[in-house]
Amino acid sequence: MDNHILEIKNRIESEPYARIFKIKVEELREGYSKVSMLATKDFDNMFSITQGGAIFSLADFAFAAAVNAYKNIAVAVNVNINYIKSAVAGDILTAEASEISRGNKTSTYIINVKNDKNELIASSHALAFIKHSEKSKEEKKTDK
C-alpha cells in the first residue's frame, strides 16, 4: 500500500465519527474502497433494526475513501441512497464504493452495502466535486 493510500486509510479510521461505528477500511485504491462495520444494538432504531443513518454513514465513508484515494481533495456534492433490506444487530455490514466516471471537476460513484450473508442492504449513488490536487511532501519541497 503506497504512503498516500495508507494515509487516507488511517485518516478515515481515526475520524471521531468513524470511531463511533468502528469502521474499518478493508481495501483501498484509486476509485475503489471496501469498508466495514459491525451493526450493534447501539445503532438500532425504534423498530429494533439498524438505523438508516448508520448505514448511510458506512456508505459515505466508503465513498470518501475511494474518491480521496487519488492525490486530490474531493467533497460530496450529492449522495442518495435506497434501502433495500433491513440490517440488524450482529450483521457485519460492508460497503463497496466504485467509480463510474471521473472528469476534471467531478466524479460519480455507486456504493453498495451488503451484510455478511451477501444480501444487498442499500445502494447509493454519489457525486463528488474535485477541489484540487494535493501535492506530495516531495513536490512541496521542490516548490520552495
C-alpha positions as a printed Julia matrix, in Angstrom:
144×3 Matrix{Float64}:
   0.0     0.0     0.0
   1.59    3.31   -1.01
   2.01    6.12    1.53
  -0.89    8.23    0.27
  -3.33    5.3     0.33
  -2.15    4.34    3.82
  -2.57    7.94    4.98
  -6.16    8.08    3.68
  -6.94    4.72    5.34
  -5.56    5.95    8.66
  -7.33    9.31    8.41
 -10.69    7.64    7.69
 -10.37    5.11   10.52
  -9.22    7.74   13.03
 -12.02   10.24   12.38
 -14.05   10.64   15.58
 -17.31    9.89   13.77
 -15.86    6.74   12.14
 -14.65    5.55   15.53
 -18.24    5.64   16.85
 -19.1     2.99   14.24
 -15.69    1.23   14.46
 -15.4     1.5    10.67
 -12.5    -0.41    9.12
 -11.06    0.18    5.66
 -10.63   -3.31    4.2
  -9.46   -2.37    0.69
  -8.49    0.93   -0.88
  -7.17    2.09   -4.22
  -7.88    5.0    -6.54
 -11.6     4.96   -7.33
 -12.44    1.97   -5.13
 -12.86    1.14   -1.48
 -14.37   -1.51    0.74
 -15.18   -0.54    4.33
 -16.96   -2.48    7.05
 -18.56   -2.23   10.47
 -20.44   -4.43   12.89
 -24.06   -3.36   13.37
 -24.76   -3.22   17.1
 -27.83   -2.59   19.26
 -26.49    0.96   19.73
 -27.38    1.59   16.06
 -30.96    0.28   16.36
 -33.96    2.46   15.63
 -37.32    2.19   17.42
 -38.16   -0.95   15.41
 -35.0    -2.8    16.56
 -33.4    -2.64   13.11
 -30.26   -0.77   12.18
 -30.9     2.96   11.79
 -30.71    4.13    8.17
 -28.31    6.88    9.22
 -25.77    4.29   10.38
 -25.99    2.51    7.01
 -25.73    5.84    5.18
 -22.66    6.72    7.25
 -20.93    3.48    6.24
 -21.69    4.15    2.55
 -20.46    7.73    2.92
 -17.15    6.61    4.42
 -16.66    4.15    1.55
 -17.31    6.99   -0.91
 -14.96    9.38    0.92
 -12.16    6.82    0.98
 -12.46    5.9    -2.71
 -12.77    9.44   -4.07
  -9.89   10.74   -1.94
  -7.57    7.81   -2.73
  -6.42    9.92   -5.65
  -3.96   12.63   -4.7
  -6.68   15.25   -4.54
  -9.23   16.69   -2.19
 -12.79   15.81   -3.12
 -16.06   16.51   -1.33
 -19.59   15.22   -1.74
 -21.99   17.33   -3.76
 -24.89   14.89   -3.77
 -25.48   11.46   -2.26
 -28.68    9.46   -2.46
 -29.43    6.07   -1.02
 -32.06    3.39   -1.46
 -32.64    0.99    1.4
 -33.37   -2.48    0.06
 -33.37   -4.75    3.12
 -33.16   -4.21    6.87
 -29.95   -4.82    8.77
 -29.95   -5.98   12.39
 -27.55   -6.01   15.3
 -24.89   -8.65   14.72
 -24.71   -8.12   10.96
 -21.29   -7.32    9.57
 -22.0    -4.63    7.0
 -19.65   -3.96    4.11
 -19.84   -1.0     1.75
 -18.07   -1.09   -1.61
 -17.62    2.17   -3.5
 -16.74    2.02   -7.19
 -16.07    4.92   -9.51
 -18.37    5.09  -12.52
 -16.89    8.19  -14.17
 -14.27   10.83  -13.46
 -13.76   14.22  -15.04
 -11.61   17.23  -14.2
 -14.06   18.61  -11.63
 -16.48   15.81  -10.72
 -16.6    12.07  -10.24
 -19.53    9.69   -9.85
 -19.71    6.58   -7.67
 -22.0     3.71   -6.9
 -21.86    2.33   -3.37
 -23.45   -0.96   -2.37
 -23.89   -2.04    1.24
 -24.21   -5.77    1.94
 -24.48   -7.89    5.04
 -22.33  -10.91    5.87
 -24.82  -13.14    4.02
 -24.01  -11.12    0.85
 -27.56   -9.67    0.82
 -27.92   -6.17   -0.6
 -28.93   -3.81    2.22
 -28.65   -0.47    0.42
 -27.49    1.05   -2.84
 -26.22    4.58   -3.2
 -25.14    6.96   -5.94
 -22.77    9.8    -5.15
 -21.31   12.81   -6.93
 -18.09   14.45   -5.78
 -16.54   17.8    -6.58
 -12.78   17.54   -7.06
 -11.4    20.63   -5.37
  -7.73   20.4    -6.34
  -4.73   18.12   -6.46
  -2.86   17.57   -3.25
   0.9    17.92   -3.63
   3.1    15.27   -2.12
   5.65   16.29    0.5
   8.39   15.87   -2.12
   6.59   18.19   -4.58
   6.13   20.81   -1.84
   9.87   20.72   -1.09
  10.75   21.42   -4.73
   8.35   24.41   -4.79
  10.42   26.26   -2.18
